[in-house]
Amino acid sequence: MKITPLLLLLPALAFASESIPLFNGKDLSGWTMDIPARDKAGPEDEATIKNGIITIDTHKAEWWKSIPSFIVRDGVLVSLGQPGGHLITEEEFSNYELVVEYRFTKTPGNCGVLVHASKPRRLYKMFPQSVEVQMMHESAGDFWVIGEDIEVPDMEQRRPRKEDQKFGGDAKDARQILNLVDGAEKPLGEWNTMKIVCKGDEIIVHVNDVLVNHGFNSTVTSGKIALQAEGSEVEFRKVELTSLSK
């Protein structure tokens, strides 16, 4: 009689999904940086980083090549905002929940999480082919499609376009899809939680437990995950993935 409860628990345990920390709190293992401004940088151009402090020889003619766009400081991953580029996972993923805890440290501005990323520098010789979930201050949860596409209800109202524009992911297309609600972010300096569920061709986004976007019919359903350096310093204390595949 005592065996029955254990047997009832086994199926739940067998299918329980373990959360995977994509950021280990120590270094950038499992990630690669794609920073166009550093294409011609050599070993001699590398900055010295110690305890989150960057030391650069500004006497060099092109000293800015030494600036890393992403560092680890005091146990958190930091996007310094410049030079522009992306921090991209080495692995590809599909059918998952991604939880990102972030905050702007100085003047709030632009950043983003890119899901289903594939071809590097697909757009403007900078942005990888993907679907971007916007983190820009006061626009958190907008979609920006980059060489891909996704649909939402009320497309004409929520996807601004000029008379001669079509919906799509190329440079001349209407690529932005507005979120469902503004104001989900917390005040500057406080930590925000962005939850992105990628299940089949759907992408569902919550910011601080508020539903801010829900797209469907995505043209892509798997790929890498990327964080942006796009002008503003942002700290990430958690980047955690849970598989939704059985």
C-alpha positions as CSV (number, residue, x, y, z in Angstrom):
1,M,0.0,0.0,0.0
2,K,2.9,2.4,0.7
3,I,4.3,1.9,-2.9
4,T,1.3,3.6,-4.6
5,P,2.1,7.2,-3.8
6,L,5.7,6.8,-5.0
7,L,4.5,5.4,-8.3
8,L,2.1,8.3,-8.7
9,L,5.0,10.7,-8.3
10,L,7.3,9.1,-10.9
11,P,5.6,10.4,-14.0
12,A,5.7,14.0,-12.7
13,L,9.4,13.6,-11.8
14,A,10.2,12.0,-15.1
15,F,8.8,14.9,-17.1
16,A,10.0,17.8,-14.8
17,S,12.1,20.3,-16.7
18,E,15.2,21.6,-15.1
19,S,16.1,25.3,-15.4
20,I,19.4,26.0,-17.1
21,P,21.3,29.2,-16.1
22,L,22.7,30.5,-19.4
23,F,24.8,33.0,-17.3
24,N,26.8,31.4,-14.6
25,G,27.5,34.5,-12.6
26,K,31.2,34.3,-13.1
27,D,32.2,34.7,-16.8
28,L,30.8,34.6,-20.3
29,S,31.2,30.8,-20.8
30,G,28.7,29.5,-23.4
31,W,28.4,32.8,-25.2
32,T,30.2,34.5,-28.0
33,M,30.5,38.2,-28.8
34,D,29.7,39.6,-32.3
35,I,30.9,43.2,-32.2
36,P,31.5,44.6,-35.8
37,A,33.7,47.5,-34.5
38,R,36.2,44.9,-33.2
39,D,36.6,43.0,-36.4
40,K,40.1,44.2,-37.0
41,A,41.2,44.2,-33.4
42,G,44.1,42.0,-32.5
43,P,45.4,40.6,-29.2
44,E,47.3,43.8,-28.6
45,D,44.0,45.7,-28.6
46,E,42.5,43.7,-25.8
47,A,41.5,45.7,-22.7
48,T,42.5,44.7,-19.2
49,I,39.5,43.9,-17.0
50,K,39.9,43.4,-13.3
51,N,37.1,43.4,-10.7
52,G,34.8,44.9,-13.3
53,I,37.2,47.8,-14.0
54,I,38.4,48.2,-17.7
55,T,41.8,49.6,-18.4
56,I,42.5,50.9,-21.9
57,D,45.5,52.5,-23.5
58,T,43.9,55.6,-25.1
59,H,47.2,56.6,-26.7
60,K,46.5,54.1,-29.4
61,A,45.0,55.5,-32.6
62,E,42.0,53.2,-32.5
63,W,41.7,52.7,-28.8
64,W,37.9,52.1,-28.9
65,K,38.6,48.7,-30.4
66,S,39.7,47.7,-27.0
67,I,36.4,48.3,-25.3
68,P,34.4,45.1,-24.7
69,S,30.7,45.5,-25.1
70,F,29.9,42.8,-22.4
71,I,31.6,42.1,-19.1
72,V,30.9,40.4,-15.8
73,R,30.9,42.8,-12.9
74,D,30.1,42.0,-9.2
75,G,28.5,38.8,-10.3
76,V,26.2,40.3,-12.9
77,L,26.4,40.3,-16.7
78,V,26.7,43.8,-18.0
79,S,25.9,45.1,-21.5
80,L,27.9,48.3,-21.6
81,G,25.9,49.6,-24.6
82,Q,28.9,50.4,-26.8
83,P,30.3,49.4,-29.2
84,G,27.1,48.1,-30.6
85,G,26.8,44.3,-31.1
86,H,25.4,41.1,-29.6
87,L,26.3,38.4,-27.0
88,I,25.1,35.2,-28.6
89,T,24.6,31.7,-27.1
90,E,26.8,29.0,-28.5
91,E,23.8,26.6,-28.4
92,E,20.5,26.7,-30.2
93,F,17.1,26.2,-28.4
94,S,13.5,25.6,-29.2
95,N,10.3,25.3,-27.1
96,Y,11.4,27.0,-23.9
97,E,10.7,29.6,-21.3
98,L,13.4,32.2,-20.9
99,V,13.5,34.3,-17.7
100,V,15.7,37.5,-17.8
101,E,16.1,39.7,-14.8
102,Y,17.5,43.1,-15.9
103,R,17.8,46.8,-15.0
104,F,19.1,50.0,-16.6
105,T,21.9,51.3,-14.4
106,K,22.2,54.8,-15.7
107,T,20.0,56.7,-18.2
108,P,17.4,54.2,-19.4
109,G,17.5,53.5,-23.1
110,N,17.7,50.7,-25.6
111,C,18.5,47.0,-25.4
112,G,16.8,43.8,-26.3
113,V,16.6,40.0,-26.2
114,L,16.8,38.2,-29.5
115,V,15.2,34.8,-29.9
116,H,15.6,32.2,-32.7
117,A,18.7,34.0,-33.9
118,S,20.6,32.5,-36.9
119,K,22.5,34.4,-39.6
120,P,24.9,36.9,-38.1
121,R,24.6,40.6,-39.2
122,R,21.6,39.9,-41.4
123,L,20.4,43.5,-41.1
124,Y,22.5,46.7,-41.3
125,K,25.6,44.6,-41.0
126,M,24.8,44.4,-37.3
127,F,21.7,42.5,-36.3
128,P,21.4,38.7,-36.5
129,Q,18.4,37.2,-38.2
130,S,15.9,36.7,-35.4
131,V,12.8,38.0,-33.6
132,E,13.8,40.8,-31.1
133,V,11.9,41.2,-27.9
134,Q,12.4,44.9,-27.1
135,M,13.7,46.1,-23.8
136,M,13.8,49.7,-24.7
137,H,12.6,51.9,-21.9
138,E,8.9,52.5,-22.0
139,S,8.6,50.1,-25.0
140,A,9.4,46.8,-23.3
141,G,7.8,43.9,-25.1
142,D,7.6,45.3,-28.6
143,F,8.6,42.9,-31.3
144,W,11.1,43.8,-34.0
145,V,11.5,41.2,-36.7
146,I,14.9,40.9,-38.4
147,G,14.9,38.8,-41.5
148,E,11.9,36.8,-40.1
149,D,8.3,37.6,-39.4
150,I,5.5,37.0,-36.8
151,E,1.9,38.0,-36.6
152,V,-0.3,39.4,-33.8
153,P,-4.0,40.3,-33.6
154,D,-4.9,43.8,-34.8
155,M,-1.9,43.9,-37.2
156,E,-2.9,47.2,-38.9
157,Q,-3.3,49.0,-35.5
158,R,-0.2,47.5,-33.8
159,R,2.3,47.4,-36.7
160,P,2.8,51.0,-38.0
161,R,3.7,51.3,-41.7
162,K,3.9,53.8,-44.4
163,E,1.6,53.6,-47.4
164,D,4.3,51.9,-49.6
165,Q,5.6,49.6,-46.8
166,K,4.8,45.9,-46.4
167,F,5.0,43.8,-43.3
168,G,8.3,41.9,-43.2
169,G,11.8,41.6,-41.7
170,D,13.9,43.5,-44.3
171,A,15.3,47.0,-44.0
172,K,12.5,48.7,-45.9
173,D,9.7,46.7,-44.3
174,A,7.5,47.6,-41.4
175,R,9.3,45.5,-38.8
176,Q,8.0,46.9,-35.4
177,I,5.0,45.4,-33.7
178,L,3.8,47.4,-30.7
179,N,3.3,45.9,-27.3
180,L,-0.1,45.4,-25.7
181,V,0.6,47.8,-22.8
182,D,3.2,50.3,-21.7
183,G,4.2,50.9,-18.1
184,A,5.0,47.4,-17.1
185,E,8.6,48.4,-16.2
186,K,9.7,49.2,-12.7
187,P,11.4,52.5,-11.8
188,L,15.0,53.1,-12.8
189,G,17.4,51.0,-10.7
190,E,14.9,48.3,-9.8
191,W,15.1,44.8,-11.3
192,N,12.6,43.9,-14.0
193,T,11.7,40.3,-14.9
194,M,11.0,39.5,-18.5
195,K,9.6,36.1,-19.3
196,I,9.6,34.9,-22.9
197,V,7.8,31.7,-23.8
198,C,8.7,30.3,-27.2
199,K,6.4,27.3,-28.0
200,G,6.1,26.1,-31.6
201,D,5.4,29.2,-33.7
202,E,4.2,31.3,-30.8
203,I,6.2,33.9,-28.7
204,I,4.6,35.1,-25.5
205,V,6.1,37.9,-23.4
206,H,5.4,39.0,-19.9
207,V,7.2,41.9,-18.1
208,N,6.8,41.9,-14.3
209,D,3.9,39.4,-14.7
210,V,2.1,41.7,-17.1
211,L,1.3,40.2,-20.6
212,V,2.9,42.7,-23.0
213,N,2.9,40.7,-26.3
214,H,1.7,37.4,-27.9
215,G,2.8,36.6,-31.4
216,F,2.0,33.6,-33.6
217,N,2.8,32.1,-37.0
218,S,6.5,33.0,-36.5
219,T,8.5,32.1,-39.5
220,V,11.2,30.6,-37.2
221,T,10.8,28.3,-34.2
222,S,14.4,27.6,-33.1
223,G,17.8,29.2,-32.9
224,K,20.2,30.9,-30.6
225,I,19.5,33.6,-28.0
226,A,21.2,37.0,-28.0
227,L,21.5,40.0,-25.8
228,Q,22.1,43.5,-27.3
229,A,24.6,46.2,-26.7
230,E,22.6,49.1,-28.2
231,G,23.5,52.4,-26.5
232,S,22.6,52.0,-22.8
233,E,24.2,50.1,-19.9
234,V,22.1,47.2,-18.7
235,E,22.8,44.7,-16.0
236,F,21.5,41.1,-16.1
237,R,21.5,39.1,-12.9
238,K,19.6,36.1,-14.3
239,V,19.3,34.6,-17.8
240,E,17.7,31.2,-17.2
241,L,16.1,28.8,-19.6
242,T,13.6,26.0,-19.0
243,S,12.7,23.5,-21.7
244,L,9.1,23.0,-22.5
245,S,9.7,19.9,-24.6
246,K,8.6,16.6,-23.1
